[in-house]
Amino acid sequence: MRARTRHIIAISAAATVIAVGLLVVLVWSRSGDEQAQEETVETTSTTTTTLPVWPLTGLPDKEAGVQPHPAIAVKMDNSANARPQSGLNEADVVFEVLVEGITRYALVFHSDLPDPVGPVRSARSSDPQIVHQLSRPLFAWSGANDGVTAEIHAADRAGVLTDASYNIASASYFRSDRRSAPHNLYVRLPQLLAQKGPAGQGDPAPLFVFRPVQGPEATTTTSTASTLPGVTSTTAPGSPAPVAGFTLEMDGSTSDWAWDEGLRGWRRFQVDALHPRPESATVDESGRQVAPANVVVMFIDYRASPADPRSPMAITVGSGPLLVFSSGTVLSGTWNRPDAERPAVLADSTGREIRLTAGRTWVQYPRKGSDVTLLDGVAADALLLHKR
């Protein structure tokens, strides 16, 4: 048995078929020195396939001897001057939330710890609630007003996160001479983990349920209306609809996404003051475009931050409507997160749990009622003319 925490997916050809024509899988995890638990489901050929996987992506874990370790959540700027950023394509999960007039990212790293990552920016009142579901991650950030700083320190004392800010772990951060402040602070994740990782802490629990890695993916559709207000599709309740792309408005910050079948990912584009349409592809510093396997759009409420009434605070505990973009399809449903310690349960319009494609996931948190426009092939192809 490997030293690393094992996350097992039992894949069964005889399992119950869900609406999208895929198979039900069982996902669970163990950590520390607990005994390994494996459950198998009999297949039609009386064989069982089990794969150890990374908990936040569902992808096979092929690195023998890697010790269990906490996730690292890094606050990152999304202003025009911060682009291109480092680490966007290596994050297992990216959370995108509103700040003042733009959005900001919380990148979550676990299966890959790139060096460096940045630009690192300030914490916000939204952060403790968002990262609480990550099994006490290291939290990398720099700068905040006194109220938010007190909130992060309180979250650290409560065991919600491990404060790994620039002020506390400055040896793991550096200023780049290729950028101007405040867009020039970067963090070295392997060094940060060695410096601030709590001894003996295991891997994070999964945030999502994933479909099997093996086998072709199939979708089935029939004709009826979507249950999500403002979004029209031609799928039966609980079934995904093929879609070429979509546009999401988040208080004036607009992101476009186009499905790339060859890449098996959603290419992201964002027009801003420094990036007109031909240069709108969201790329990292290597020039590689962001293209996660899944984009999860969870419509939430915002209220004024208690630390600064001008700053919006994301309320990610509760419930609301949902759109899941995966494998070239869109599925509407609801998210439900009764408490901050656990991730949201994603369910389709019939109440069945939604399973994502194994891979990296981008989670966007627009206000409830924000506009989503589904794109046809012509509109998506126009975006893909500018892919990188």
N, C-alpha and C positions, 0 to 999 in steps of 0.2 A: 504494500500500500504506500502510495506516495506521501511525502510529508505535507504537501499542499492540501488545503481544504478541498474536498471533492464535491462538485456539484454535478448531479447525475440526471441525464435525460434518458428515460426508458422509451424506446421507439417500438411501436407495435403495428404490424400490418393488419392485425385483427381488431385494433382499437376502434372506438366509436368515431364515425365520420362526422365532422362539424360542417356547418353550412358552406364554407368556402371549399369543401372537397378535400380538406386536409385531415390529418389524424390527430386524435387527442393524445397528449403526452403528459407524463407525470414529472413535475419538477420539484425538487427540494434541495436542501443543503445541510451540511454539518460543519462544525468548526472545532478548533481546539483538539482535545484528545478524545472526543466522543468516538464511539465505535462506528465504523462505516456502515451505512445503511443503503441497501440496494434492493429495489423492487422491480420485478420483471413482469411483463405481460406476454402471454403466450401468443405467438404469431401463427399464421396459417401454415408456416413451414417448421413450426416448433423450435424456432431459434429466436434468440433475443440479442439486441444490440444495445450496449450501454456506452456512453461517451462522457468523460469528464469535461466540463465546460466552464468557461469564465462566467461568473454569476451575473454580470451586468450586460453581457452581449449574447450569451447562449452559444458562443462559438467554441469549437473544441480547444481544449487547453493542452498544447503539445510541448510545453516547456517543463521538462522533468526537473524536480528538485527545487522549484520556486517555492519559497516559504509563504504561508498565509500572511497577508498584510492588509491594512485598512485602505480604503479608497482615499484619494486626495481631490478635494473640490477647490478649484481655482477661480477667483473672480477675474473677469476679463472685460476689457473695454470693447464696445462696438461702435465707437464714433468713427467718422470718416478718416480722421487723422491716425487712428489706431490700426487701420488696415494696411497691409496684411498682418494677421496675427500668427503666432507660433503655437502649435499644439492642437489646432482645430480638428485636424483629421485623425489624431490619435486618441481623442477623448472617447470613452465608452458611451457617455451620455452628455449631452449639452442641454442645459436649461436656459431658456431665453425669457427674460422678464422686462417689464416696462420700468424705466427710470424717468427722468425729466425730459420728455420730448423724443427720446431715443430708447433703444433697448440695451440691456447688458447681459452678459453670459455668466453662468456658473458651469465650468467645464469639470467633468468628473472623470478621473483617471484611475484605472486599476489594472487592466490587462496589459497596458503599455505605459511606461513612464518616460516620456520624451524629455530631452534636455536641450535647450531651455523651453519654457512656456511663458507667454506673455503677449501684450503688456498686462501686468497685474494691476488691478484697480481696487477701489474701495468696497467695503462691505455695505450692505443695506439692511433695513429692518425685515425685508422679505427672506433673508438668507437662512436664519436658524430654522424656520419652518420647512423650507425646501430641503435642506441637507439633513434634517433629523432622520429621514428615512434611509440614510446611507450607513447606518450602524456605526456611528461616531467617526466620521471621516476627519482627516487632517484638513483644516480650512485655511487656505492661502489667500491673503488679502493685504491691502496696504491703504491706510487712510480711511477716516470716517469722522463724523462729528461725535461729540461727547456722548450723545444719546445712543447712537448705533454702537459705538465702542463698548458702552456699558452692556448693551444687549448681547454682543458677542462674548464678552467676558462672562456674563451670566450663563450663556449657553454652554460655555466651556466648563464652568463649575457644575452644571447640571448633567454633564455627560452627553450632551447633544452632539458636540464636536470637540476636536482638539485644536485649540488656537495655534496656528502656525503662521502668524502674520510676519510681515517684514520686521516689525519692531521686536518680535520675540525670537525669530529665526533668521536674523539678517545675514548670517554666514551663507545661507542657501539662496540668497537673492543677489542680483547685480544690476547695475545701470548700463544700458547699451549706449555707446557713443554714436550710434547710427540713428537715434531717435531723440526728439525733444521731450522734455518733461511736460505733462505727466504720463506720456506714452512710452516710456523707456525703461520701465522696471520689469525684470524677468526673474523667474524662479527655476532652480534646478531641482526637478522632482526626486531623482534618486538620492541626492544629498539631503533634501528636506525630509524624506522618509527615514533616512538614517539618523537625522538629527532630532526629529520630533515624533517619530512613530512609537506609540506605546508598546513596551515589551509584551509579547505574547498575544497581541490583538490579532484576531482572525480576519477573514475576508468579509466584505459586506454581503448582506442578504440580497437576493435578486429583487429588482424593481419591477420586472415584467415577466410574463409567461411567453415562452418562445415556441414556435413550431419546430418540428424536426429539421435538422440540418440536411439529412439525406433525402433524396427523392425529388421529383419534379413538383413544382407548385402549380395548383390548378384553381380556377375560380369558376363559379357558376352564377349566372344572373337571370332574373326574370323581370317582369315589368310591373312596377308600382312606384310609389313616391318615397323619398327619404323622410325620416322622422325628424331631421334636424331643421329647425326654422331657418329659412334663408338659403338653404342648399338643396338643390333639386338633383335627383339622380333617377336611374331607371332600375333600381335593384329591389329585390324582395327584402322584407324586413330581416335583418341579420345577415344579409349577403353583401359582399363588396361589389362596387361598381368600377369597371375600368376607367381610368382617368389619366390624361397625359401630363397634367400639372395643375398647379393652383397658385393663387395669389392671396396673401394674408395681410390685412391692415392692422397694425398695432399702434394706435394713436399717432398716425402719420408716418410711422416707420414701416415701410412696405418691403416684404420679402416675396420673391417669386421662386417657385420650385418646378422643375421639369424632370419627368421620369426618363432615365437613360437605361434602356433595356440591356444594352451591351455591358454597361457598368453595374447594372442591378442596384442602382441608387438614385436618389432624388438630388439633382444638381441645384444648388442654391445660388440665387442672384439677388443683389440689393443695390438699387440706384440711390446715390446720395450726392452731396455737393461736390465730391471729388471723384465720383465714379459714375459717369454717364453709362447709358445702356451698353455700348460696346465693351466697357470695362467693368461691368457690374458683377461679374462672376465672383462669388465669395471664395477667395483662395487663401492658403496659408503662405508662409514666407518662402516655401519651396516652389510656389506657383501652382500647387495642386488644388483643384476645386473641391469644396465641401460637397459630399454626396452620400449622406447616411442611408442605411437600408430602410429606416423608418422615420417618419415625421409624425409626432403625436401632438395634436392641437387640443389643449384643454382650456375651455372657456371658463374664466374665473372672475371673482370679484376683486376689486382693489379698494383700499381705503387709505386715508392719509396716514403716513408714518407718524407714530407718537414721538419720534426723534426729530422730525422736520415735516410740518404740514404741507410743504411744497413737494414732498417726495412721495410717490405712490408706493404702497405696500401690498404685495401680492398675498392673497388669502388662498392658500393651496390646500387647506383642510376644509372638507365639506363635500359638495357634489356639484355637478354641472354637465352641460353638453360636451360632446367630444367628437373629434374627427381623427381617424387613424389612416394615414397614407402608408401603404406597404405593398411591395411587389406590383407596382403599377396600378393599384386600386385604391379606392377610398371607402371607408366603412364608418358610418355614423353610430353614435351610441351615447353612453354616459360614463363619467368617472365618479368614483365614490371613495373618499378618504376620511374615515371617521376620526382618526387621530394622527398626529404628526409623526409618531414613531414608525408607522407603517406606510408603504406606498399606496397609491390609489389603485383600486380595482377597476379595470377597464371592461365594460360590458357593452355588447351590441344592443340593438333595440328590442331584442327578444329576451334580454337578460343573460345571455351566454357570455362567458369570459372571452375577451379578445386576445388572440395570440399573435405576437409579432414575428417578423422574419428575424432569424438570428443575425446579429450584426449590431452596428452602432445606431443609436437613436437620438434624434433631436426632439426636445420637448419645448413647445412654444406655449406661453401663457398669455393669450390676449384677453381683454375684457369681455365679459359676456355681452353678446350683441355685436361684436366686431365682425367686419365683412370678410367673407371668404368667397373667392371666385374660382370655380373650377374651369380649367383651361382645356380647350379641344386640341387636337393634334396640330393644327396650323399654328395656334398661338404658342404651344410648347416648342414646336420646331423653330419658331422665330427666336425664342430664348436660346435654344441650343446652338444657334449660329454663333453665339458669343461664349460658348463653353470653353473652359481652360483645362 
